[in-house]
Amino acid sequence: MASSPHLKNPRSSASAAPAARDWASLPPDILISVFLMLGPAEIMRGAERACAAWRRVAVDDPALWRRIDMGTGVLPFSSGGRAAVHAAMDRAAGECEAFSGPCDNHLLFYLVRRAPSLKVLHVKHLYFFLIKCETSVCGE
């Protein structure tokens, strides 16, 4: 019985399989370009968890954190929301130029201390709580 030219030879298809890609070996400048298209939440909840190489780029490069848009899903008074904003500001290493997202008075004090280069502040929701102004917070 003659074989049909439309049927694939199992041996040839196995040898023609593309080589596995090592996404962890992407150069940092390409990773940064990709990460800049994501938001801080997407980087922290997804991209930086892919592998150690991606985490190093996400954590160690302040350029990724110059413009921080936390969206509206982060609640600054929740421990997780506050931790996410603090982590993003800490990663900016004083180079954050723009912040956008929900905010409370605790977070405003943190922004004042950690973002001396801040030029744009877009507060999407302001949650105000009565706080006692301490010397270490207010700088008095």
TIDRENBA-298284 format. One record per residue (C-alpha): chain; x, y, z; residue in three letters. Coordinates in Angstrom, 2 decimals. Layout:
unit|u|v|w|code
A|X|Y|Z|ala
...
This chain:
unit|u|v|w|code
A|0.00|0.00|0.00|met
A|1.42|3.34|-1.01|ala
A|1.75|5.99|1.68|ser
A|-0.06|9.26|1.24|ser
A|2.13|12.37|0.88|pro
A|-0.24|14.14|3.31|his
A|0.57|11.84|6.22|leu
A|3.45|12.92|8.39|lys
A|6.27|10.58|9.17|asn
A|6.41|10.35|13.00|pro
A|10.20|10.34|12.98|arg
A|10.49|13.52|10.91|ser
A|7.98|15.46|13.02|ser
A|9.82|14.59|16.25|ala
A|13.13|15.77|14.86|ser
A|11.56|18.96|13.51|ala
A|10.18|20.04|16.92|ala
A|11.45|23.47|17.92|pro
A|14.00|23.59|20.68|ala
A|12.69|24.54|24.11|ala
A|13.09|28.25|24.82|arg
A|14.87|29.47|27.89|asp
A|12.80|32.52|28.82|trp
A|14.98|33.10|31.90|ala
A|17.93|33.91|29.66|ser
A|16.30|36.93|28.00|leu
A|18.57|39.98|28.27|pro
A|17.57|42.41|31.06|pro
A|16.95|45.28|28.61|asp
A|14.33|43.21|26.78|ile
A|12.73|42.16|30.07|leu
A|12.57|45.80|31.15|ile
A|10.85|46.73|27.87|ser
A|8.27|44.01|28.43|val
A|7.81|44.85|32.12|phe
A|7.25|48.54|31.29|leu
A|4.15|47.47|29.35|met
A|2.81|45.86|32.52|leu
A|1.68|47.66|35.62|gly
A|3.28|47.31|39.05|pro
A|0.60|44.88|40.20|ala
A|1.15|42.64|37.16|glu
A|4.89|42.68|37.74|ile
A|4.57|41.86|41.45|met
A|1.84|39.25|41.14|arg
A|3.03|37.60|37.95|gly
A|6.18|38.42|36.05|ala
A|8.59|38.53|38.98|glu
A|7.35|35.14|40.14|arg
A|8.30|33.43|36.88|ala
A|11.93|32.77|37.81|cys
A|14.88|34.17|39.76|ala
A|16.29|36.05|36.74|ala
A|13.00|37.87|36.14|trp
A|12.67|38.67|39.85|arg
A|16.16|40.22|39.90|arg
A|15.24|42.54|37.02|val
A|11.86|43.40|38.57|ala
A|13.31|44.20|41.98|val
A|16.70|45.70|41.15|asp
A|15.89|48.15|38.34|asp
A|14.45|51.47|39.63|pro
A|13.61|52.51|36.05|ala
A|10.63|50.13|36.18|leu
A|9.22|52.01|39.14|trp
A|9.51|55.65|38.02|arg
A|5.82|55.69|37.11|arg
A|3.68|53.70|39.53|ile
A|0.01|53.17|38.69|asp
A|-1.63|50.97|41.29|met
A|-5.04|51.12|39.61|gly
A|-8.13|51.07|41.77|thr
A|-7.92|47.50|43.06|gly
A|-5.41|48.25|45.82|val
A|-6.83|49.37|49.15|leu
A|-4.12|51.36|50.94|pro
A|-5.54|50.65|54.38|phe
A|-5.39|46.86|53.90|ser
A|-2.13|45.21|54.89|ser
A|-1.68|43.69|51.42|gly
A|-2.46|46.94|49.61|gly
A|-0.17|49.01|51.78|arg
A|2.62|46.41|51.44|ala
A|2.29|46.45|47.63|ala
A|2.56|50.25|47.46|val
A|5.48|50.27|49.92|his
A|7.27|47.59|47.88|ala
A|6.80|49.57|44.66|ala
A|8.04|52.78|46.29|met
A|11.02|51.01|47.84|asp
A|11.95|49.52|44.46|arg
A|11.87|52.99|42.93|ala
A|14.77|53.87|45.25|ala
A|13.81|57.55|45.40|gly
A|13.39|57.84|41.62|glu
A|9.57|57.65|41.48|cys
A|8.31|60.59|39.42|glu
A|4.61|59.73|39.16|ala
A|2.20|57.90|41.43|phe
A|-1.40|57.05|40.67|ser
A|-3.78|55.03|42.78|gly
A|-5.90|54.97|45.89|pro
A|-4.30|56.66|48.86|cys
A|-4.75|57.24|52.56|asp
A|-2.97|59.66|54.88|asn
A|-0.44|57.00|55.97|his
A|0.49|56.40|52.35|leu
A|0.78|60.14|51.66|leu
A|3.35|60.43|54.46|phe
A|5.21|57.45|53.00|tyr
A|5.21|59.04|49.52|leu
A|6.63|62.27|50.95|val
A|9.50|60.40|52.57|arg
A|10.28|57.87|49.81|arg
A|9.65|59.85|46.62|ala
A|11.64|63.11|46.66|pro
A|11.47|63.22|42.83|ser
A|7.67|62.94|42.70|leu
A|6.27|65.34|40.09|lys
A|2.82|63.84|39.44|val
A|0.40|62.60|42.09|leu
A|-2.96|61.30|40.92|his
A|-5.04|60.13|43.85|val
A|-7.95|58.04|42.59|lys
A|-9.61|57.66|46.00|his
A|-8.56|59.35|49.20|leu
A|-9.18|57.48|52.40|tyr
A|-8.63|59.79|55.35|phe
A|-8.18|58.43|58.83|phe
A|-7.48|60.41|61.96|leu
A|-3.89|59.72|62.92|ile
A|-1.68|60.97|65.65|lys
A|1.23|62.85|64.12|cys
A|4.40|61.47|65.62|glu
A|7.80|63.12|65.40|thr
A|9.23|60.27|63.30|ser
A|6.37|60.54|60.78|val
A|5.89|64.28|60.48|cys
A|9.52|65.29|60.88|gly
A|8.87|67.84|63.63|glu
